[in-house]
Every structure is written in structure tokens, then in C-alpha cells.
Amino acid sequence: MDVELLVVADCPGAAPARELLRAALTHAELPGLEVRVTVIADEHQAQERRFAGSPTFLIDGVDPF
């Protein structure tokens, strides 16, 4: 399973989102699963990644929300 958190630089929600994601993975009995954090640097990258807003959770490349 690929878990990724997309954020913009200095996003105030990045740290709480990562903690929430960690808690959810622990609850799902996947505490050791790596969470990749990707900083979206510009509009081109945002469009390329279909970035909905910061923070965005992706599970196997899909936004579950």
C-alpha cells in the first residue's frame, strides 16, 4: 500500500494531518507503513498531481475523500 500526504510549504495542517494519518494506520494495524510526504512546489506540479488542497491524503494514488 502506498500512502502519501501532499502539502504546500508551511502548511499549518501538515503536522496534524500526518499525526492523524499515523493514528489511522495504527488503528488499521499498519503502524509500520511508510507515509511519504510530498511538498507541492508550484501550480504546474499541483495540476500534474491533481492536488485538491493542502493537506491531501492519497492511498495508492487515490484521494479517499
Biopython code that builds the backbone (N, CA, C, O; Angstrom):
import numpy as np
from Bio.PDB.StructureBuilder import StructureBuilder

atoms = [
    (1, "MET", "N", (0.851, -1.170, 0.000)),
    (1, "MET", "CA", (0.000, 0.000, 0.000)),
    (1, "MET", "C", (0.892, 1.227, 0.000)),
    (1, "MET", "O", (1.848, 1.310, 0.771)),
    (2, "ASP", "N", (0.580, 2.173, -0.862)),
    (2, "ASP", "CA", (1.323, 3.423, -0.964)),
    (2, "ASP", "C", (0.502, 4.522, -0.296)),
    (2, "ASP", "O", (-0.631, 4.788, -0.696)),
    (3, "VAL", "N", (1.075, 5.153, 0.716)),
    (3, "VAL", "CA", (0.389, 6.223, 1.449)),
    (3, "VAL", "C", (1.210, 7.491, 1.293)),
    (3, "VAL", "O", (2.402, 7.520, 1.600)),
    (4, "GLU", "N", (0.552, 8.540, 0.810)),
    (4, "GLU", "CA", (1.248, 9.797, 0.563)),
    (4, "GLU", "C", (0.419, 10.958, 1.085)),
    (4, "GLU", "O", (-0.809, 10.959, 1.000)),
    (5, "LEU", "N", (1.111, 11.933, 1.621)),
    (5, "LEU", "CA", (0.489, 13.156, 2.104)),
    (5, "LEU", "C", (1.034, 14.297, 1.259)),
    (5, "LEU", "O", (2.239, 14.549, 1.256)),
    (6, "LEU", "N", (0.151, 14.991, 0.542)),
    (6, "LEU", "CA", (0.553, 16.135, -0.270)),
    (6, "LEU", "C", (0.276, 17.411, 0.516)),
    (6, "LEU", "O", (-0.804, 17.585, 1.081)),
    (7, "VAL", "N", (1.263, 18.295, 0.544)),
    (7, "VAL", "CA", (1.122, 19.557, 1.276)),
    (7, "VAL", "C", (1.819, 20.678, 0.512)),
    (7, "VAL", "O", (2.631, 20.424, -0.378)),
    (8, "VAL", "N", (1.498, 21.898, 0.863)),
    (8, "VAL", "CA", (2.261, 23.046, 0.385)),
    (8, "VAL", "C", (3.230, 23.427, 1.496)),
    (8, "VAL", "O", (3.028, 23.078, 2.659)),
    (9, "ALA", "N", (4.278, 24.143, 1.124)),
    (9, "ALA", "CA", (5.264, 24.584, 2.110)),
    (9, "ALA", "C", (4.577, 25.407, 3.199)),
    (9, "ALA", "O", (3.699, 26.223, 2.918)),
    (10, "ASP", "N", (4.983, 25.182, 4.417)),
    (10, "ASP", "CA", (4.480, 25.921, 5.580)),
    (10, "ASP", "C", (2.979, 25.721, 5.838)),
    (10, "ASP", "O", (2.343, 26.569, 6.464)),
    (11, "CYS", "N", (2.423, 24.627, 5.370)),
    (11, "CYS", "CA", (1.003, 24.335, 5.624)),
    (11, "CYS", "C", (0.808, 24.082, 7.114)),
    (11, "CYS", "O", (1.437, 23.178, 7.663)),
    (12, "PRO", "N", (-0.045, 24.856, 7.785)),
    (12, "PRO", "CA", (-0.260, 24.654, 9.214)),
    (12, "PRO", "C", (-0.961, 23.329, 9.531)),
    (12, "PRO", "O", (-0.915, 22.864, 10.670)),
    (13, "GLY", "N", (-1.603, 22.723, 8.541)),
    (13, "GLY", "CA", (-2.292, 21.467, 8.762)),
    (13, "GLY", "C", (-1.449, 20.239, 8.486)),
    (13, "GLY", "O", (-1.913, 19.118, 8.696)),
    (14, "ALA", "N", (-0.222, 20.421, 8.019)),
    (14, "ALA", "CA", (0.620, 19.287, 7.636)),
    (14, "ALA", "C", (0.950, 18.373, 8.821)),
    (14, "ALA", "O", (0.769, 17.159, 8.727)),
    (15, "ALA", "N", (1.423, 18.929, 9.915)),
    (15, "ALA", "CA", (1.790, 18.113, 11.081)),
    (15, "ALA", "C", (0.573, 17.414, 11.683)),
    (15, "ALA", "O", (0.640, 16.214, 11.948)),
    (16, "PRO", "N", (-0.544, 18.123, 11.909)),
    (16, "PRO", "CA", (-1.725, 17.423, 12.430)),
    (16, "PRO", "C", (-2.236, 16.345, 11.469)),
    (16, "PRO", "O", (-2.695, 15.292, 11.911)),
    (17, "ALA", "N", (-2.161, 16.598, 10.170)),
    (17, "ALA", "CA", (-2.615, 15.604, 9.188)),
    (17, "ALA", "C", (-1.744, 14.358, 9.243)),
    (17, "ALA", "O", (-2.241, 13.234, 9.167)),
    (18, "ARG", "N", (-0.451, 14.568, 9.374)),
    (18, "ARG", "CA", (0.456, 13.417, 9.456)),
    (18, "ARG", "C", (0.170, 12.605, 10.724)),
    (18, "ARG", "O", (0.166, 11.374, 10.682)),
    (19, "GLU", "N", (-0.067, 13.283, 11.845)),
    (19, "GLU", "CA", (-0.390, 12.594, 13.098)),
    (19, "GLU", "C", (-1.702, 11.817, 12.967)),
    (19, "GLU", "O", (-1.801, 10.683, 13.438)),
    (20, "LEU", "N", (-2.697, 12.416, 12.337)),
    (20, "LEU", "CA", (-3.981, 11.754, 12.124)),
    (20, "LEU", "C", (-3.810, 10.521, 11.229)),
    (20, "LEU", "O", (-4.403, 9.472, 11.483)),
    (21, "LEU", "N", (-3.010, 10.658, 10.201)),
    (21, "LEU", "CA", (-2.745, 9.542, 9.305)),
    (21, "LEU", "C", (-2.021, 8.418, 10.031)),
    (21, "LEU", "O", (-2.349, 7.247, 9.840)),
    (22, "ARG", "N", (-1.044, 8.757, 10.859)),
    (22, "ARG", "CA", (-0.324, 7.760, 11.659)),
    (22, "ARG", "C", (-1.286, 7.023, 12.590)),
    (22, "ARG", "O", (-1.226, 5.799, 12.709)),
    (23, "ALA", "N", (-2.164, 7.765, 13.243)),
    (23, "ALA", "CA", (-3.134, 7.157, 14.153)),
    (23, "ALA", "C", (-4.077, 6.224, 13.399)),
    (23, "ALA", "O", (-4.394, 5.137, 13.882)),
    (24, "ALA", "N", (-4.522, 6.643, 12.221)),
    (24, "ALA", "CA", (-5.409, 5.803, 11.414)),
    (24, "ALA", "C", (-4.703, 4.523, 10.985)),
    (24, "ALA", "O", (-5.304, 3.449, 11.000)),
    (25, "LEU", "N", (-3.448, 4.627, 10.607)),
    (25, "LEU", "CA", (-2.690, 3.440, 10.200)),
    (25, "LEU", "C", (-2.469, 2.501, 11.384)),
    (25, "LEU", "O", (-2.529, 1.282, 11.227)),
    (26, "THR", "N", (-2.218, 3.054, 12.550)),
    (26, "THR", "CA", (-2.049, 2.236, 13.745)),
    (26, "THR", "C", (-3.362, 1.523, 14.067)),
    (26, "THR", "O", (-3.372, 0.336, 14.392)),
    (27, "HIS", "N", (-4.466, 2.260, 13.971)),
    (27, "HIS", "CA", (-5.779, 1.674, 14.223)),
    (27, "HIS", "C", (-6.089, 0.549, 13.221)),
    (27, "HIS", "O", (-6.749, -0.432, 13.564)),
    (28, "ALA", "N", (-5.608, 0.705, 11.988)),
    (28, "ALA", "CA", (-5.820, -0.305, 10.947)),
    (28, "ALA", "C", (-4.784, -1.428, 11.014)),
    (28, "ALA", "O", (-4.691, -2.262, 10.113)),
    (29, "GLU", "N", (-4.008, -1.429, 12.098)),
    (29, "GLU", "CA", (-2.959, -2.427, 12.320)),
    (29, "GLU", "C", (-1.884, -2.396, 11.234)),
    (29, "GLU", "O", (-1.376, -3.433, 10.810)),
    (30, "LEU", "N", (-1.547, -1.166, 10.790)),
    (30, "LEU", "CA", (-0.489, -0.936, 9.817)),
    (30, "LEU", "C", (0.491, 0.119, 10.335)),
    (30, "LEU", "O", (0.850, 1.037, 9.597)),
    (31, "PRO", "N", (0.932, 0.001, 11.601)),
    (31, "PRO", "CA", (1.735, 1.074, 12.195)),
    (31, "PRO", "C", (3.090, 1.286, 11.539)),
    (31, "PRO", "O", (3.640, 2.385, 11.621)),
    (32, "GLY", "N", (3.639, 0.275, 10.897)),
    (32, "GLY", "CA", (4.963, 0.402, 10.291)),
    (32, "GLY", "C", (4.950, 0.873, 8.850)),
    (32, "GLY", "O", (6.008, 1.007, 8.235)),
    (33, "LEU", "N", (3.783, 1.123, 8.307)),
    (33, "LEU", "CA", (3.670, 1.530, 6.913)),
    (33, "LEU", "C", (4.272, 2.918, 6.726)),
    (33, "LEU", "O", (3.989, 3.837, 7.494)),
    (34, "GLU", "N", (5.093, 3.057, 5.714)),
    (34, "GLU", "CA", (5.747, 4.343, 5.443)),
    (34, "GLU", "C", (4.737, 5.339, 4.881)),
    (34, "GLU", "O", (3.916, 4.997, 4.030)),
    (35, "VAL", "N", (4.811, 6.567, 5.366)),
    (35, "VAL", "CA", (3.994, 7.660, 4.850)),
    (35, "VAL", "C", (4.944, 8.635, 4.167)),
    (35, "VAL", "O", (5.834, 9.207, 4.797)),
    (36, "ARG", "N", (4.736, 8.810, 2.878)),
    (36, "ARG", "CA", (5.579, 9.728, 2.110)),
    (36, "ARG", "C", (4.920, 11.100, 2.130)),
    (36, "ARG", "O", (3.720, 11.227, 1.887)),
    (37, "VAL", "N", (5.715, 12.126, 2.423)),
    (37, "VAL", "CA", (5.218, 13.500, 2.404)),
    (37, "VAL", "C", (5.831, 14.198, 1.197)),
    (37, "VAL", "O", (7.050, 14.230, 1.033)),
    (38, "THR", "N", (4.964, 14.755, 0.356)),
    (38, "THR", "CA", (5.419, 15.464, -0.838)),
    (38, "THR", "C", (4.965, 16.912, -0.748)),
    (38, "THR", "O", (3.784, 17.199, -0.551)),
    (39, "VAL", "N", (5.923, 17.818, -0.897)),
    (39, "VAL", "CA", (5.605, 19.248, -0.894)),
    (39, "VAL", "C", (5.327, 19.669, -2.331)),
    (39, "VAL", "O", (6.173, 19.509, -3.212)),
    (40, "ILE", "N", (4.145, 20.203, -2.555)),
    (40, "ILE", "CA", (3.760, 20.707, -3.869)),
    (40, "ILE", "C", (4.341, 22.110, -3.996)),
    (40, "ILE", "O", (3.974, 23.021, -3.254)),
    (41, "ALA", "N", (5.249, 22.263, -4.945)),
    (41, "ALA", "CA", (6.041, 23.487, -5.020)),
    (41, "ALA", "C", (5.455, 24.571, -5.920)),
    (41, "ALA", "O", (5.714, 25.755, -5.706)),
    (42, "ASP", "N", (4.664, 24.179, -6.931)),
    (42, "ASP", "CA", (4.165, 25.194, -7.857)),
    (42, "ASP", "C", (2.857, 24.732, -8.511)),
    (42, "ASP", "O", (2.412, 23.600, -8.320)),
    (43, "GLU", "N", (2.267, 25.627, -9.274)),
    (43, "GLU", "CA", (0.979, 25.360, -9.919)),
    (43, "GLU", "C", (1.072, 24.197, -10.906)),
    (43, "GLU", "O", (0.150, 23.387, -11.003)),
    (44, "HIS", "N", (2.170, 24.115, -11.629)),
    (44, "HIS", "CA", (2.352, 23.024, -12.597)),
    (44, "HIS", "C", (2.320, 21.666, -11.887)),
    (44, "HIS", "O", (1.632, 20.745, -12.327)),
    (45, "GLN", "N", (3.052, 21.555, -10.811)),
    (45, "GLN", "CA", (3.072, 20.307, -10.043)),
    (45, "GLN", "C", (1.691, 20.021, -9.447)),
    (45, "GLN", "O", (1.265, 18.867, -9.399)),
    (46, "ALA", "N", (0.998, 21.059, -8.998)),
    (46, "ALA", "CA", (-0.338, 20.889, -8.432)),
    (46, "ALA", "C", (-1.296, 20.323, -9.486)),
    (46, "ALA", "O", (-2.067, 19.408, -9.195)),
    (47, "GLN", "N", (-1.250, 20.854, -10.680)),
    (47, "GLN", "CA", (-2.105, 20.350, -11.756)),
    (47, "GLN", "C", (-1.723, 18.934, -12.142)),
    (47, "GLN", "O", (-2.588, 18.085, -12.361)),
    (48, "GLU", "N", (-0.437, 18.685, -12.224)),
    (48, "GLU", "CA", (0.064, 17.363, -12.592)),
    (48, "GLU", "C", (-0.384, 16.293, -11.595)),
    (48, "GLU", "O", (-0.717, 15.176, -11.991)),
    (49, "ARG", "N", (-0.393, 16.632, -10.313)),
    (49, "ARG", "CA", (-0.760, 15.687, -9.251)),
    (49, "ARG", "C", (-2.248, 15.729, -8.902)),
    (49, "ARG", "O", (-2.695, 14.993, -8.023)),
    (50, "ARG", "N", (-3.025, 16.586, -9.584)),
    (50, "ARG", "CA", (-4.455, 16.767, -9.284)),
    (50, "ARG", "C", (-4.654, 17.108, -7.808)),
    (50, "ARG", "O", (-5.494, 16.535, -7.114)),
    (51, "PHE", "N", (-3.853, 18.054, -7.369)),
    (51, "PHE", "CA", (-3.795, 18.483, -5.975)),
    (51, "PHE", "C", (-5.046, 19.266, -5.616)),
    (51, "PHE", "O", (-5.302, 20.330, -6.179)),
    (52, "ALA", "N", (-5.829, 18.737, -4.674)),
    (52, "ALA", "CA", (-7.095, 19.361, -4.283)),
    (52, "ALA", "C", (-6.908, 20.470, -3.254)),
    (52, "ALA", "O", (-7.737, 21.377, -3.169)),
    (53, "GLY", "N", (-5.846, 20.413, -2.480)),
    (53, "GLY", "CA", (-5.603, 21.392, -1.430)),
    (53, "GLY", "C", (-4.736, 20.779, -0.354)),
    (53, "GLY", "O", (-4.561, 19.562, -0.293)),
    (54, "SER", "N", (-4.201, 21.623, 0.483)),
    (54, "SER", "CA", (-3.257, 21.165, 1.496)),
    (54, "SER", "C", (-3.937, 21.056, 2.852)),
    (54, "SER", "O", (-4.541, 22.019, 3.325)),
    (55, "PRO", "N", (-3.842, 19.906, 3.469)),
    (55, "PRO", "CA", (-3.192, 18.663, 3.065)),
    (55, "PRO", "C", (-4.145, 17.762, 2.259)),
    (55, "PRO", "O", (-5.366, 17.858, 2.382)),
    (56, "THR", "N", (-3.562, 16.899, 1.448)),
    (56, "THR", "CA", (-4.316, 15.899, 0.690)),
    (56, "THR", "C", (-3.742, 14.527, 1.009)),
    (56, "THR", "O", (-2.528, 14.328, 0.959)),
    (57, "PHE", "N", (-4.604, 13.597, 1.333)),
    (57, "PHE", "CA", (-4.206, 12.206, 1.604)),
    (57, "PHE", "C", (-4.387, 11.406, 0.317)),
    (57, "PHE", "O", (-5.396, 11.551, -0.373)),
    (58, "LEU", "N", (-3.413, 10.567, 0.002)),
    (58, "LEU", "CA", (-3.527, 9.663, -1.133)),
    (58, "LEU", "C", (-3.224, 8.239, -0.674)),
    (58, "LEU", "O", (-2.215, 7.994, -0.013)),
    (59, "ILE", "N", (-4.089, 7.318, -1.024)),
    (59, "ILE", "CA", (-3.891, 5.899, -0.746)),
    (59, "ILE", "C", (-3.801, 5.214, -2.113)),
    (59, "ILE", "O", (-4.766, 5.206, -2.878)),
    (60, "ASP", "N", (-2.644, 4.647, -2.406)),
    (60, "ASP", "CA", (-2.404, 4.062, -3.723)),
    (60, "ASP", "C", (-2.751, 5.042, -4.837)),
    (60, "ASP", "O", (-3.317, 4.665, -5.863)),
    (61, "GLY", "N", (-2.397, 6.325, -4.612)),
    (61, "GLY", "CA", (-2.596, 7.365, -5.618)),
    (61, "GLY", "C", (-3.997, 7.930, -5.707)),
    (61, "GLY", "O", (-4.264, 8.775, -6.562)),
    (62, "VAL", "N", (-4.905, 7.484, -4.841)),
    (62, "VAL", "CA", (-6.301, 7.918, -4.890)),
    (62, "VAL", "C", (-6.651, 8.705, -3.622)),
    (62, "VAL", "O", (-6.329, 8.292, -2.508)),
    (63, "ASP", "N", (-7.311, 9.838, -3.816)),
    (63, "ASP", "CA", (-7.791, 10.641, -2.690)),
    (63, "ASP", "C", (-9.051, 9.965, -2.150)),
    (63, "ASP", "O", (-10.064, 9.931, -2.849)),
    (64, "PRO", "N", (-9.021, 9.422, -0.919)),
    (64, "PRO", "CA", (-10.189, 8.706, -0.392)),
    (64, "PRO", "C", (-11.366, 9.607, -0.042)),
    (64, "PRO", "O", (-12.450, 9.127, 0.287)),
    (65, "PHE", "N", (-11.147, 10.900, -0.114)),
    (65, "PHE", "CA", (-12.227, 11.828, 0.229)),
    (65, "PHE", "C", (-12.774, 12.489, -1.008)),
    (65, "PHE", "O", (-13.692, 13.304, -0.918)),
]
sb = StructureBuilder()
sb.init_structure("model")
sb.init_model(0)
sb.init_chain("A")
sb.init_seg("    ")
for serial, (resi, resn, name, xyz) in enumerate(atoms, 1):
    if name == "N":
        sb.init_residue(resn, " ", resi, " ")
    sb.init_atom(name, np.array(xyz, "f"), 0.0, 1.0, " ", f" {name:<3s}", serial, name[0])
structure = sb.get_structure()
